[in-house]
């Protein structure tokens, strides 16, 4: 009975019911790699302008970061990596203190300026024009990794793997409260206790963690910051 009803239904619907329906037209896919490349180029242009002084609306500290200065005091020099090195203020400082200083950044003009400043200072630094994703951190390579106003949230496992036992990671960024003062990129903003928990969970020993009010290295405004110094066992 069911078969007869089905045949009757197909007859009433006509021959088109037997035909395969055409597939919907394909929607052209947006190229993720193209979009990523465009975003990277926009970031490169932005930070080249800021770090070489062409863009004067964003002020920044051209001197070595105070937390970094304190963290390496009394430590024997070794191999150091400055993540998001910019115009090289911290990379050059590390080299002046006897460290074998490396750094990378997407801002190629800023890196050229860093090399010029290093030559004037009479020190050698090794630099790479690369993003976080492109740079090869290596395994048990560094005695020190500095991430100063350059993120740090997505880099935890790579930093841990790349540090030698006993090596330090030094991070400074903005506290969530700082976003009440001005607009800040989410990559350099951390919630209360977030940074400490991230690095502690990864196996680091926390040597110093603070969420103080202070003058941020970028913007040069008084706001709440996060500061971390941690050691790989």
C-alpha positions as a Markdown table, in Angstrom:
| # | Residue | x | y | z |
|---|---|---|---|---|
| 1 | Unk | 0.0 | 0.0 | 0.0 |
| 2 | Unk | 2.8 | 2.4 | 0.9 |
| 3 | Unk | 4.5 | 1.6 | -2.4 |
| 4 | Unk | 1.4 | 2.4 | -4.4 |
| 5 | Unk | 1.0 | 5.7 | -2.5 |
| 6 | Unk | 4.6 | 6.6 | -3.2 |
| 7 | Unk | 4.3 | 5.9 | -6.9 |
| 8 | Unk | 1.1 | 7.9 | -7.1 |
| 9 | Unk | 2.8 | 10.8 | -5.4 |
| 10 | Unk | 5.6 | 10.7 | -7.9 |
| 11 | Unk | 3.2 | 10.6 | -10.8 |
| 12 | Unk | 1.3 | 13.6 | -9.5 |
| 13 | Unk | 4.5 | 15.6 | -8.9 |
| 14 | Unk | 5.7 | 14.9 | -12.5 |
| 15 | Unk | 9.0 | 13.8 | -13.9 |
| 16 | Unk | 10.9 | 16.6 | -12.2 |
| 17 | Unk | 10.6 | 14.7 | -8.9 |
| 18 | Unk | 12.9 | 12.0 | -10.2 |
| 19 | Unk | 15.6 | 14.4 | -11.4 |
| 20 | Unk | 18.5 | 15.3 | -9.2 |
| 21 | Unk | 18.2 | 18.9 | -8.0 |
| 22 | Unk | 21.0 | 21.2 | -9.1 |
| 23 | Unk | 23.6 | 22.0 | -6.5 |
| 24 | Unk | 23.6 | 25.6 | -5.1 |
| 25 | Unk | 26.1 | 27.9 | -6.7 |
| 26 | Unk | 29.4 | 27.9 | -4.9 |
| 27 | Unk | 30.3 | 31.0 | -3.0 |
| 28 | Unk | 33.9 | 32.1 | -3.6 |
| 29 | Unk | 35.9 | 31.6 | -0.4 |
| 30 | Unk | 37.8 | 34.4 | 1.1 |
| 31 | Unk | 41.6 | 33.7 | 1.1 |
| 32 | Unk | 42.6 | 33.6 | 4.8 |
| 33 | Unk | 46.3 | 33.8 | 3.9 |
| 34 | Unk | 45.6 | 37.0 | 1.8 |
| 35 | Unk | 43.7 | 38.6 | 4.7 |
| 36 | Unk | 46.5 | 37.7 | 7.1 |
| 37 | Unk | 49.1 | 39.1 | 4.8 |
| 38 | Unk | 47.2 | 42.4 | 4.5 |
| 39 | Unk | 46.7 | 42.7 | 8.3 |
| 40 | Unk | 50.4 | 42.0 | 8.8 |
| 41 | Unk | 51.3 | 44.7 | 6.3 |
| 42 | Unk | 49.0 | 47.2 | 8.0 |
| 43 | Unk | 50.6 | 46.4 | 11.4 |
| 44 | Unk | 54.0 | 46.8 | 9.9 |
| 45 | Unk | 53.2 | 50.2 | 8.5 |
| 46 | Unk | 51.7 | 51.3 | 11.8 |
| 47 | Unk | 54.6 | 50.3 | 14.0 |
| 48 | Unk | 57.2 | 51.5 | 11.5 |
| 49 | Unk | 55.6 | 55.0 | 11.8 |
| 50 | Unk | 55.3 | 54.9 | 15.6 |
| 51 | Unk | 58.8 | 53.5 | 16.3 |
| 52 | Unk | 60.7 | 55.7 | 13.8 |
| 53 | Unk | 59.0 | 58.9 | 15.0 |
| 54 | Unk | 56.8 | 59.5 | 11.9 |
| 55 | Unk | 53.7 | 59.0 | 14.0 |
| 56 | Unk | 53.9 | 61.3 | 17.0 |
| 57 | Unk | 50.4 | 60.7 | 18.5 |
| 58 | Unk | 51.6 | 57.5 | 20.2 |
| 59 | Unk | 54.4 | 58.2 | 22.7 |
| 60 | Unk | 56.7 | 55.5 | 24.0 |
| 61 | Unk | 59.6 | 55.1 | 26.3 |
| 62 | Unk | 62.9 | 55.0 | 24.4 |
| 63 | Unk | 64.9 | 53.9 | 27.4 |
| 64 | Unk | 65.3 | 50.3 | 28.6 |
| 65 | Unk | 62.3 | 48.8 | 30.4 |
| 66 | Unk | 62.7 | 49.2 | 34.2 |
| 67 | Unk | 61.5 | 45.7 | 35.0 |
| 68 | Unk | 64.0 | 44.2 | 32.6 |
| 69 | Unk | 66.8 | 46.2 | 34.1 |
| 70 | Unk | 65.9 | 45.0 | 37.6 |
| 71 | Unk | 65.3 | 41.4 | 36.5 |
| 72 | Unk | 68.8 | 40.9 | 35.0 |
| 73 | Unk | 70.7 | 42.7 | 37.7 |
| 74 | Unk | 73.4 | 40.4 | 39.1 |
| 75 | Unk | 72.6 | 37.6 | 36.6 |
| 76 | Unk | 75.4 | 36.3 | 34.4 |
| 77 | Unk | 74.9 | 37.2 | 30.8 |
| 78 | Unk | 73.8 | 34.6 | 28.3 |
| 79 | Unk | 71.7 | 34.3 | 25.2 |
| 80 | Unk | 68.7 | 36.7 | 25.2 |
| 81 | Unk | 65.7 | 37.1 | 23.0 |
| 82 | Unk | 63.7 | 40.4 | 22.8 |
| 83 | Unk | 60.2 | 39.6 | 21.4 |
| 84 | Unk | 58.7 | 42.5 | 19.5 |
| 85 | Unk | 61.9 | 44.4 | 19.8 |
| 86 | Unk | 60.8 | 47.6 | 18.0 |
| 87 | Unk | 63.5 | 50.1 | 17.7 |
| 88 | Unk | 65.8 | 48.0 | 19.9 |
| 89 | Unk | 65.8 | 49.9 | 23.2 |
| 90 | Unk | 65.9 | 46.7 | 25.2 |
| 91 | Unk | 67.9 | 44.6 | 22.8 |
| 92 | Unk | 70.7 | 47.2 | 22.8 |
| 93 | Unk | 70.6 | 47.5 | 26.5 |
| 94 | Unk | 71.0 | 43.8 | 26.9 |
| 95 | Unk | 74.0 | 43.8 | 24.5 |
| 96 | Unk | 75.6 | 46.7 | 26.5 |
| 97 | Unk | 75.3 | 44.5 | 29.6 |
| 98 | Unk | 77.2 | 41.7 | 27.9 |
| 99 | Unk | 74.3 | 39.6 | 26.7 |
| 100 | Unk | 74.3 | 37.9 | 23.3 |
| 101 | Unk | 71.2 | 39.8 | 22.3 |
| 102 | Unk | 68.7 | 38.8 | 19.6 |
| 103 | Unk | 65.4 | 40.3 | 18.7 |
| 104 | Unk | 62.6 | 40.2 | 16.1 |
| 105 | Unk | 59.8 | 42.4 | 15.0 |
| 106 | Unk | 57.5 | 42.9 | 12.0 |
| 107 | Unk | 58.6 | 46.6 | 11.7 |
| 108 | Unk | 61.5 | 46.5 | 9.3 |
| 109 | Unk | 62.2 | 50.2 | 9.4 |
| 110 | Unk | 62.3 | 50.1 | 13.2 |
| 111 | Unk | 64.8 | 47.2 | 13.1 |
| 112 | Unk | 67.0 | 49.1 | 10.7 |
| 113 | Unk | 67.0 | 52.0 | 13.2 |
| 114 | Unk | 67.9 | 49.5 | 15.9 |
| 115 | Unk | 70.9 | 48.3 | 14.0 |
| 116 | Unk | 72.0 | 51.9 | 13.4 |
| 117 | Unk | 71.7 | 52.7 | 17.1 |
| 118 | Unk | 73.6 | 49.5 | 18.0 |
| 119 | Unk | 76.5 | 50.5 | 15.7 |
| 120 | Unk | 76.6 | 53.9 | 17.3 |
| 121 | Unk | 76.6 | 52.3 | 20.7 |
| 122 | Unk | 79.4 | 50.0 | 19.7 |
| 123 | Unk | 77.5 | 46.8 | 20.3 |
| 124 | Unk | 76.3 | 43.9 | 18.2 |
| 125 | Unk | 72.7 | 42.7 | 18.0 |
| 126 | Unk | 71.1 | 40.0 | 15.8 |
| 127 | Unk | 67.7 | 40.9 | 14.4 |
| 128 | Unk | 65.0 | 39.3 | 12.3 |
| 129 | Unk | 62.1 | 40.9 | 10.5 |
| 130 | Unk | 59.5 | 38.3 | 11.4 |
| 131 | Unk | 56.2 | 38.0 | 13.3 |
| 132 | Unk | 55.6 | 35.8 | 16.4 |
| 133 | Unk | 54.2 | 33.1 | 14.2 |
| 134 | Unk | 57.2 | 33.1 | 11.8 |
| 135 | Unk | 60.0 | 33.2 | 14.3 |
| 136 | Unk | 61.5 | 29.9 | 15.4 |
| 137 | Unk | 62.0 | 30.1 | 19.1 |
| 138 | Unk | 63.9 | 26.8 | 19.2 |
| 139 | Unk | 64.4 | 24.4 | 22.1 |
| 140 | Unk | 66.4 | 25.1 | 25.3 |
| 141 | Unk | 68.1 | 27.9 | 23.5 |
| 142 | Unk | 67.7 | 31.1 | 25.5 |
| 143 | Unk | 68.8 | 32.2 | 29.0 |
| 144 | Unk | 66.3 | 35.1 | 28.8 |
| 145 | Unk | 63.2 | 35.9 | 26.9 |
| 146 | Unk | 61.8 | 39.4 | 27.2 |
| 147 | Unk | 58.2 | 40.2 | 26.1 |
| 148 | Unk | 57.7 | 43.8 | 26.9 |
| 149 | Unk | 54.4 | 45.3 | 25.6 |
| 150 | Unk | 54.4 | 42.6 | 22.9 |
| 151 | Unk | 51.8 | 40.1 | 24.2 |
| 152 | Unk | 52.8 | 36.8 | 25.8 |
| 153 | Unk | 49.4 | 35.1 | 26.1 |
| 154 | Unk | 49.8 | 32.9 | 23.0 |
| 155 | Unk | 53.5 | 32.3 | 23.5 |
| 156 | Unk | 53.6 | 30.4 | 26.8 |
| 157 | Unk | 54.4 | 26.9 | 25.5 |
| 158 | Unk | 56.9 | 28.2 | 22.9 |
| 159 | Unk | 58.7 | 30.3 | 25.5 |
| 160 | Unk | 58.8 | 27.5 | 28.0 |
| 161 | Unk | 60.3 | 25.1 | 25.4 |
| 162 | Unk | 62.8 | 27.6 | 24.2 |
| 163 | Unk | 64.3 | 28.5 | 27.5 |
| 164 | Unk | 67.2 | 26.7 | 29.0 |
| 165 | Unk | 66.6 | 25.3 | 32.6 |
| 166 | Unk | 67.0 | 28.2 | 34.9 |
| 167 | Unk | 66.2 | 30.7 | 32.2 |
| 168 | Unk | 64.0 | 33.7 | 32.8 |
| 169 | Unk | 61.0 | 35.2 | 31.1 |
| 170 | Unk | 60.2 | 38.9 | 31.7 |
| 171 | Unk | 56.8 | 40.3 | 30.7 |
| 172 | Unk | 55.2 | 43.7 | 31.1 |
| 173 | Unk | 51.9 | 44.7 | 29.7 |
| 174 | Unk | 48.6 | 46.4 | 30.5 |
| 175 | Unk | 46.0 | 45.4 | 33.2 |
| 176 | Unk | 42.4 | 45.2 | 32.1 |
| 177 | Unk | 41.7 | 48.4 | 34.2 |
| 178 | Unk | 44.0 | 50.3 | 31.8 |
| 179 | Unk | 41.4 | 50.0 | 29.1 |
| 180 | Unk | 39.2 | 52.5 | 31.0 |
| 181 | Unk | 41.9 | 55.1 | 30.4 |
| 182 | Unk | 42.3 | 54.5 | 26.6 |
| 183 | Unk | 41.8 | 52.0 | 23.9 |
| 184 | Unk | 44.5 | 49.3 | 23.9 |
| 185 | Unk | 45.1 | 46.2 | 21.7 |
| 186 | Unk | 43.6 | 43.1 | 23.5 |
| 187 | Unk | 46.9 | 41.2 | 22.8 |
| 188 | Unk | 48.7 | 43.3 | 25.4 |
| 189 | Unk | 45.9 | 43.5 | 28.0 |
| 190 | Unk | 45.5 | 40.9 | 30.8 |
| 191 | Unk | 42.8 | 40.2 | 33.3 |
| 192 | Unk | 43.5 | 40.2 | 37.1 |
| 193 | Unk | 46.0 | 37.4 | 37.9 |
| 194 | Unk | 45.7 | 36.0 | 34.3 |
| 195 | Unk | 49.3 | 36.3 | 33.5 |
| 196 | Unk | 50.6 | 34.6 | 36.7 |
| 197 | Unk | 48.2 | 31.7 | 36.3 |
| 198 | Unk | 49.1 | 31.2 | 32.6 |
| 199 | Unk | 52.8 | 30.9 | 33.4 |
| 200 | Unk | 52.4 | 29.0 | 36.6 |
| 201 | Unk | 50.2 | 26.4 | 34.9 |
| 202 | Unk | 52.9 | 25.9 | 32.2 |
| 203 | Unk | 55.4 | 24.9 | 34.9 |
| 204 | Unk | 57.2 | 28.2 | 35.5 |
| 205 | Unk | 58.3 | 29.3 | 39.0 |
| 206 | Unk | 57.0 | 32.8 | 39.6 |
| 207 | Unk | 59.8 | 35.0 | 41.0 |
| 208 | Unk | 57.8 | 38.3 | 40.8 |
| 209 | Unk | 54.3 | 39.2 | 39.9 |
| 210 | Unk | 52.7 | 42.6 | 40.4 |
| 211 | Unk | 49.7 | 44.6 | 39.1 |
| 212 | Unk | 50.8 | 48.1 | 40.1 |
| 213 | Unk | 49.8 | 51.6 | 39.0 |
| 214 | Unk | 52.6 | 53.0 | 36.9 |
| 215 | Unk | 53.6 | 54.8 | 33.7 |
| 216 | Unk | 53.2 | 52.4 | 30.7 |
| 217 | Unk | 56.1 | 52.3 | 28.3 |
| 218 | Unk | 53.6 | 52.9 | 25.5 |
| 219 | Unk | 51.3 | 55.9 | 25.8 |
| 220 | Unk | 53.3 | 57.2 | 28.8 |
| 221 | Unk | 50.2 | 57.5 | 30.9 |
| 222 | Unk | 49.6 | 56.5 | 34.4 |
| 223 | Unk | 47.5 | 53.3 | 34.4 |
| 224 | Unk | 47.5 | 49.9 | 35.9 |
| 225 | Unk | 50.1 | 47.4 | 34.6 |
| 226 | Unk | 51.0 | 43.7 | 34.9 |
| 227 | Unk | 54.6 | 42.7 | 35.6 |
| 228 | Unk | 55.9 | 39.1 | 35.7 |
| 229 | Unk | 59.4 | 37.6 | 36.1 |
| 230 | Unk | 59.3 | 33.8 | 36.0 |
| 231 | Unk | 61.9 | 31.0 | 35.8 |
| 232 | Unk | 62.0 | 27.7 | 34.0 |
| 233 | Unk | 63.0 | 25.0 | 36.6 |
